[in-house]
């Protein structure tokens, strides 16, 4: 059986509960956050934000499952799944969106039929929009 939502890279990165990271993260593998990240997150894989996880910054990824808190924009190439305990304070850009009852979302949502290849295209477009480039 073929699973299309999984990344080709088997690397899984874990930021456990009680860990605070300040700075940007770039990865080719999946990332699970149960701690706190203050900065931007860019991965070609899946981002899982656990119930104790919190991200303050912009997220670019292929797929995402959120049970914790996101304060900032989240850009998902394929499927964004908001669990009942999730709280999003920022804008969402995704192809597909699943929201469980109880999830909280404050911001704008933009959906498109295009797969942005895990947000990589979105990042390149954003960088070319910066003044002086």
Buried (B, 14 or more C-beta within 10 A) or exposed (E): EEEEEEBEEEEBBEBEEEEEBEEEBEBBBBBBBBBBBBBBBBBBBBBBBBBBBBBBBBBBBBBBBBBBBBEBBBBBBBBBBBBEBBBBEBBBBBBBBEBEEEBEBEEEBEEEEEEBBBBBBBBEEBEEEEEEE
